[in-house]
Amino acid sequence: MIGDFLAAAYPWTKSLHVMSVLAWMAGLFYLPRLFVYHAEQVGQGNDTDQLFQTMEYKLLRVIMNPAMISTWIFGLALVFTPGIVYWGDVWPWTKAAAVLGMTWFHHWLALRRKDFAKGENNRTGRTYRMMNEVPTLLMVVIVISVIARPFS
């Protein structure tokens, strides 16, 4: 019965999953960039520091967290839709590993936001620039895994 519902809802579930991923990825690209500027050009305890903290907080809490949660919900709904995923292939496993990496990165960013909020950031703009490449690399793994399926 649930399988029938998921199969009937598949185009909607897939659409909502893609929209959620787009919103999540936008935040995963933008928040580390905010951290670069915050670390390099903003002091602590001034009005600009407070402005950056507000932007970072709202980006994380209002956009990124709901987008991550909905990405997971719709993604899991796709996984449980009959006939969509064959776990004997390699691609679902590489995608799953990359999604777990993306989730780890999201939480790493949340911890760094808390560091800024406490005035305890000890990372440089260069660190945030390098970490800003993580979601791109994971996205490449995910897209190639799902679309090209090179190991099927």
C-alpha positions in Angstrom: 0.0 0.0 0.0 2.8 2.5 0.9 4.7 1.3 -2.1 1.8 2.1 -4.3 1.5 5.6 -2.8 5.2 6.2 -3.3 5.1 5.0 -6.9 2.2 7.2 -7.7 3.8 10.2 -6.0 7.2 9.6 -7.6 7.3 12.6 -10.0 6.3 14.9 -7.1 8.7 13.4 -4.7 11.5 13.6 -7.1 10.6 17.3 -7.9 10.5 18.2 -4.2 13.8 16.4 -3.7 15.6 18.3 -6.4 14.2 21.7 -5.2 15.3 20.8 -1.6 18.8 19.9 -2.9 19.1 23.1 -4.8 18.2 25.2 -1.7 20.6 23.2 0.5 23.5 23.4 -2.0 23.0 27.2 -2.3 23.4 27.5 1.5 26.4 25.1 1.5 28.1 27.3 -1.1 27.2 30.6 0.5 27.8 30.1 4.3 31.5 29.3 4.0 31.9 32.4 1.7 30.3 34.5 4.5 32.8 32.9 6.9 35.7 33.9 4.6 34.6 37.6 4.8 33.7 37.4 8.5 37.1 35.9 9.3 39.2 38.3 7.1 37.4 41.6 7.2 35.2 41.9 10.2 36.3 42.4 13.8 34.5 41.1 16.8 31.9 42.8 18.8 31.0 45.6 16.4 27.9 46.3 14.3 29.3 44.5 11.2 30.1 41.4 13.3 26.5 41.4 14.5 25.2 41.8 10.9 27.3 38.8 9.8 26.2 36.7 12.7 22.6 37.5 11.9 23.0 36.6 8.2 24.9 33.4 9.1 22.3 32.4 11.7 19.3 33.0 9.4 20.9 31.3 6.4 21.6 28.2 8.5 18.4 28.1 10.5 15.8 29.4 8.0 17.1 28.0 4.7 19.8 25.4 5.2 18.3 23.3 8.0 14.8 23.0 6.5 16.4 22.3 3.1 18.6 19.6 4.5 15.7 18.0 6.3 13.5 18.0 3.3 16.3 16.7 1.1 16.6 13.7 3.5 12.9 13.1 3.7 12.2 13.2 0.0 15.4 11.3 -0.7 14.4 8.5 1.6 11.0 8.5 0.1 12.7 7.9 -3.3 14.8 5.2 -1.8 11.7 3.4 -0.6 9.8 3.8 -3.9 9.6 0.4 -5.5 11.9 -0.1 -8.5 13.9 3.1 -8.1 17.0 1.9 -6.3 18.8 -1.5 -6.7 21.2 -1.8 -3.9 23.3 -4.4 -5.8 24.6 -1.5 -7.9 27.5 0.6 -6.7 25.9 4.0 -7.4 23.5 4.1 -4.5 26.3 3.5 -2.1 28.6 6.2 -3.6 25.7 8.6 -3.5 24.8 7.6 0.1 28.4 8.1 1.2 28.6 11.6 -0.5 25.2 12.6 1.1 26.5 11.6 4.5 29.6 13.7 3.7 27.4 16.6 2.8 25.5 16.2 6.0 28.7 16.1 8.0 29.8 19.3 6.2 26.5 21.0 7.1 27.1 20.2 10.8 30.7 21.4 10.6 29.5 24.7 9.3 26.9 24.9 12.1 29.7 24.5 14.7 31.8 27.1 13.0 28.8 29.5 13.1 28.6 28.9 16.9 32.4 29.7 17.1 31.7 33.1 15.5 28.8 33.7 17.8 30.9 33.1 20.9 33.8 35.2 19.5 35.9 32.1 19.4 36.6 31.6 15.7 40.2 30.6 15.2 40.1 29.6 11.6 41.4 31.7 8.7 39.7 32.8 5.6 42.0 30.5 3.7 40.6 27.5 5.7 37.0 28.5 4.8 38.0 29.0 1.2 39.4 25.4 1.1 36.4 24.0 2.9 34.2 25.8 0.4 35.3 23.2 -2.2 33.9 20.3 -0.2 30.3 20.6 -1.3 31.4 20.9 -5.0 33.4 17.7 -4.8 30.6 15.9 -3.1 28.1 17.2 -5.6 30.2 15.9 -8.5 30.2 12.4 -6.8 26.5 12.5 -6.3 25.5 13.7 -9.8 27.8 11.3 -11.6 26.7 8.4 -9.3 23.0 9.1 -10.1 23.1 10.1 -13.7 26.1 8.4 -15.3 26.1 5.4 -13.0 29.6 4.5 -14.0 29.8 1.4 -11.7 26.5 -0.2 -12.5 
